[in-house]
Amino acid sequence: MLGLYDNFPENIHSIASFTFSVPSRKLQEKLVQVLYEMNSRAFNSEEIDQRGLRECAIVFETGVAESGSFNYLDQTEARKLQEVVKREPLRILDFFLSVRYYRINGEKKTPLRFDYFLVRTILKENFLEIRIFHERGPRYISPEDIGNLLGERVKRAYRGKP
């Protein structure tokens, strides 16, 4: 089933909760849009409030769950997921999030170890809960930071800010 990962872990590392004054359908559409727009975009540490990763580029890669696997959230998958959500919002949406780090030294980019997260979003009336499981990696970004980053980016998307 699109959006639901069959093997999502029961023991999670962080939960972030946010309230919204918009219908759950619109909230889910915005969440998919935010994750799609973050995909493969290089952020600097200040953009995502990670001062401990100075002179680093941080790149997010996102996949949306489909039963036992994840599909890369490209334009086609994002459109497909948006169509499902438009018909009827899903209570749960699961994502895989790979966070890649690159040390920038002049023109040279050196890859560092990556972090891998499983992210479950649960929608209730005007309420978004984000559950994060850190699968592996050095935790340059904590599970708490991932939840807060996603929640805040969705809020900013509603205000029309990047």
TIKE-785461 format. One record per residue: residue in one letter; x, y, z of N, C-alpha, C in turn. Coordinates in steps of 0.05 Angstrom, whole numbers, padded with zeros to 5 digits, always signed. Example, Ala and Ser with C-alpha at 12.3 -4.5 7.8 and 13.67 -1.06 7.14 Angstrom:
# TIKE-785461
A+00264-00114+00156+00246-00090+00156+00264-00066+00156;S+00257-00045+00142+00273-00021+00143+00258+00001+00157;
# end
This chain:
# TIKE-785461
M+00017-00024+00000+00000+00000+00000+00018+00025+00000;L+00012+00044-00017+00027+00068-00020+00026+00084+00006;G+00049+00092+00016+00050+00109+00040+00054+00094+00066;L+00051+00068+00066+00053+00053+00091+00075+00032+00088;Y+00094+00033+00107+00116+00014+00108+00109-00008+00127;D+00109-00033+00117+00100-00056+00133+00118-00061+00158;N+00144-00055+00156+00163-00062+00177+00172-00038+00193;F+00155-00018+00197+00164+00006+00212+00169-00003+00241;P+00192+00004+00252+00199-00005+00279+00180+00006+00301;E+00176-00011+00321+00159-00002+00344+00174+00016+00363;N+00200+00011+00366+00217+00028+00384+00227+00051+00368;I+00217+00075+00374+00225+00099+00359+00244+00116+00376;H+00258+00134+00363+00278+00150+00378+00268+00178+00384;S+00248+00188+00370+00238+00215+00376+00209+00218+00365;I+00194+00235+00378+00167+00243+00369+00166+00273+00370;A+00157+00285+00348+00152+00314+00347+00122+00317+00341;S+00109+00336+00354+00081+00341+00350+00076+00370+00343;F+00057+00374+00325+00051+00401+00315+00021+00403+00311;T+00010+00427+00318-00019+00432+00312-00020+00451+00289;F-00041+00447+00273-00046+00463+00249-00075+00471+00248;S-00081+00493+00236-00109+00501+00233-00118+00498+00204;V-00109+00477+00191-00117+00471+00163-00127+00442+00162;P-00143+00436+00142-00153+00409+00139-00130+00389+00135;S-00134+00364+00145-00113+00344+00143-00104+00338+00114;R-00122+00340+00096-00116+00336+00067-00095+00357+00058;K-00100+00382+00065-00081+00403+00057-00054+00400+00071;L-00055+00392+00096-00031+00387+00112-00014+00365+00099;Q-00027+00344+00091-00012+00322+00079-00001+00330+00051;E-00016+00344+00036-00006+00354+00010+00019+00371+00014;K+00018+00389+00034+00041+00406+00040+00065+00390+00049;L+00060+00370+00065+00082+00353+00075+00096+00339+00051;V+00081+00328+00033+00092+00315+00009+00108+00335-00007;Q+00097+00359-00011+00110+00380-00026+00137+00388-00013;V+00137+00391+00013+00161+00399+00027+00183+00378+00024;L+00175+00352+00028+00195+00331+00025+00205+00328-00003;Y+00188+00332-00023+00196+00331-00051+00216+00354-00057;E+00210+00378-00047+00227+00401-00052+00254+00399-00038;M+00255+00385-00015+00280+00382-00001+00298+00361-00014;N+00286+00343-00030+00301+00321-00043+00324+00331-00060;S+00348+00321-00054+00372+00327-00069+00381+00356-00069;R+00369+00372-00053+00377+00400-00051+00399+00402-00029;A+00421+00416-00035+00442+00419-00016+00436+00443+00002;F+00436+00438+00028+00432+00458+00048+00459+00464+00062;N+00463+00488+00071+00486+00492+00088+00477+00490+00117;S+00496+00487+00135+00489+00481+00163+00472+00502+00176;E+00475+00527+00169+00459+00549+00180+00429+00547+00172;E+00424+00538+00147+00397+00536+00137+00380+00517+00153;I+00393+00496+00164+00377+00476+00179+00386+00476+00209;D+00399+00497+00217+00406+00501+00245+00424+00479+00256;Q+00445+00473+00241+00464+00453+00250+00492+00465+00251;R+00497+00482+00271+00522+00496+00272+00546+00478+00277;G+00541+00454+00287+00562+00434+00292+00574+00423+00266;L+00560+00428+00244+00570+00418+00218+00579+00441+00201;R+00596+00457+00212+00606+00481+00197+00620+00472+00171;E+00617+00489+00151+00630+00484+00125+00622+00457+00113;C+00597+00450+00117+00586+00425+00106+00562+00431+00089;A+00559+00415+00068+00534+00414+00053+00519+00390+00063;I+00493+00393+00067+00475+00372+00076+00454+00367+00055;V+00452+00342+00046+00434+00335+00025+00415+00314+00034;F+00389+00318+00030+00368+00299+00038+00359+00284+00014;E+00355+00258+00017+00344+00240-00003+00320+00227+00010;T+00296+00228-00002+00272+00218+00010+00259+00197-00008;G+00249+00177+00006+00233+00156-00008+00206+00153+00007;V+00186+00148-00008+00159+00143+00003+00154+00113+00004;A+00142+00104+00026+00137+00075+00030+00117+00065+00010;E+00121+00040+00003+00101+00025-00012+00104-00004-00003;S+00088-00012+00016+00089-00038+00029+00116-00044+00042;G+00132-00061+00030+00157-00069+00043+00182-00055+00033;S+00178-00034+00016+00201-00019+00006+00195+00011+00004;F+00214+00025-00007+00210+00054-00011+00216+00062-00039;N+00201+00080-00050+00205+00091-00077+00216+00120-00074;Y+00237+00126-00089+00248+00153-00089+00226+00173-00095;L+00225+00194-00079+00204+00214-00081+00211+00234-00103;D+00210+00225-00128+00215+00243-00150+00188+00256-00158;Q+00188+00270-00180+00164+00284-00189+00140+00265-00194;T+00146+00242-00206+00125+00222-00212+00113+00211-00187;E+00130+00203-00167+00120+00192-00142+00105+00213-00126;A+00115+00238-00126+00102+00259-00111+00074+00264-00123;R+00072+00265-00149+00047+00269-00162+00027+00246-00156;K+00037+00221-00157+00021+00198-00151+00011+00199-00122;L+00028+00206-00103+00021+00209-00075+00001+00231-00071;Q+00005+00254-00085-00014+00276-00082-00042+00269-00092;E-00043+00253-00113-00069+00244-00123-00084+00226-00103;V-00068+00208-00090-00080+00191-00069-00091+00208-00046;V-00075+00227-00038-00083+00245-00015-00107+00262-00022;K-00108+00271-00047-00131+00288-00055-00157+00272-00054;R-00156+00247-00061-00180+00230-00059-00189+00226-00030;E-00169+00218-00014-00175+00214+00015-00149+00215+00030;P-00146+00234+00050-00121+00235+00065-00115+00209+00079;L-00090+00202+00079-00081+00178+00093-00075+00185+00122;R-00082+00168+00140-00077+00173+00168-00047+00171+00174;I-00033+00153+00160-00005+00148+00164+00010+00150+00137;L+00032+00164+00137+00050+00165+00114+00078+00160+00124;D+00092+00140+00112+00119+00133+00121+00139+00141+00099;F+00162+00150+00108+00183+00158+00090+00210+00147+00100;F+00228+00144+00081+00256+00138+00087+00271+00163+00081;L+00289+00171+00099+00304+00196+00096+00334+00190+00099;S+00349+00194+00078+00378+00192+00078+00389+00220+00080;V+00407+00225+00098+00419+00251+00101+00449+00248+00096;R+00457+00261+00074+00485+00259+00065+00500+00284+00073;Y+00524+00281+00082+00540+00304+00091+00566+00306+00075;Y+00573+00330+00067+00597+00335+00052+00613+00358+00064;R+00638+00354+00072+00655+00375+00082+00664+00391+00058;I+00660+00417+00059+00668+00435+00037+00694+00449+00044;N+00714+00446+00027+00740+00459+00031+00748+00471+00004;G+00741+00496+00001+00745+00509-00025+00728+00496-00046;E+00740+00485-00067+00726+00472-00088+00723+00442-00083;K+00736+00432-00062+00736+00403-00056+00713+00396-00038;K+00698+00375-00045+00676+00364-00029+00683+00336-00020;T+00686+00333+00007+00693+00307+00018+00668+00294+00031;P+00659+00271+00022+00636+00259+00035+00642+00248+00063;L+00624+00253+00081+00625+00242+00108+00605+00219+00110;R+00605+00205+00132+00585+00183+00136+00557+00195+00135;F+00538+00179+00125+00510+00187+00122+00493+00178+00146;D+00471+00191+00150+00450+00182+00169+00426+00172+00154;Y+00413+00151+00165+00389+00140+00153+00367+00140+00174;F+00344+00151+00166+00321+00153+00184+00297+00141+00172;L+00279+00129+00188+00252+00122+00180+00234+00143+00193;V+00216+00154+00178+00199+00175+00188+00169+00167+00184;R+00154+00167+00205+00126+00161+00204+00111+00187+00211;T+00093+00195+00193+00076+00218+00200+00048+00208+00204;I+00036+00217+00226+00009+00209+00234-00008+00234+00235;L-00029+00234+00219-00047+00257+00218-00073+00251+00233;K-00080+00271+00250-00106+00271+00263-00117+00299+00257;E-00141+00304+00264-00153+00330+00259-00136+00353+00270;N-00125+00369+00252-00109+00392+00258-00083+00386+00274;F-00074+00361+00272-00051+00352+00288-00033+00334+00272;L-00007+00340+00273+00013+00323+00259+00033+00313+00279;E+00036+00287+00279+00056+00274+00296+00077+00262+00278;I+00102+00267+00284+00124+00256+00268+00140+00238+00286;R+00142+00212+00279+00157+00193+00293+00182+00186+00277;I+00205+00187+00291+00230+00184+00277+00246+00161+00289;F+00255+00143+00271+00273+00121+00279+00299+00125+00265;H+00321+00127+00280+00348+00129+00268+00358+00101+00262;E+00359+00095+00236+00367+00068+00229+00397+00063+00232;R+00413+00082+00222+00442+00079+00225+00456+00105+00216;G+00481+00107+00224+00497+00131+00218+00507+00145+00243;P+00523+00166+00239+00536+00179+00261+00518+00199+00277;R+00494+00203+00269+00475+00222+00282+00486+00250+00283;Y+00497+00259+00260+00505+00287+00259+00481+00305+00263;I+00458+00295+00253+00433+00308+00259+00417+00289+00276;S+00406+00299+00298+00391+00281+00316+00363+00275+00305;P+00350+00254+00315+00322+00249+00307+00304+00272+00315;E+00309+00285+00338+00293+00308+00346+00295+00330+00326;D+00320+00335+00316+00324+00356+00297+00309+00350+00271;I+00308+00325+00263+00294+00317+00238+00264+00324+00241;G+00252+00315+00264+00224+00321+00268+00217+00350+00269;N+00234+00366+00283+00229+00395+00284+00234+00408+00257;L+00254+00399+00242+00259+00410+00216+00235+00406+00197;L+00224+00382+00196+00202+00376+00179+00177+00392+00187;G+00171+00392+00213+00148+00407+00223+00150+00437+00217;E+00173+00448+00222+00176+00477+00217+00176+00484+00187;R+00186+00466+00170+00186+00471+00141+00157+00470+00131;V+00141+00452+00141+00113+00451+00133+00098+00477+00142;K+00104+00485+00167+00092+00511+00176+00100+00534+00158;R+00126+00536+00152+00135+00558+00135+00123+00556+00107;A+00119+00532+00097+00107+00529+00070+00079+00541+00069;Y+00064+00539+00092+00038+00551+00093+00039+00581+00094;R+00060+00591+00105+00063+00620+00107+00075+00632+00081;G+00082+00614+00063+00094+00623+00037+00123+00630+00039;K+00137+00620+00059+00166+00625+00062+00181+00600+00054;P+00205+00603+00042+00221+00580+00034+00232+00564+00058;
# end
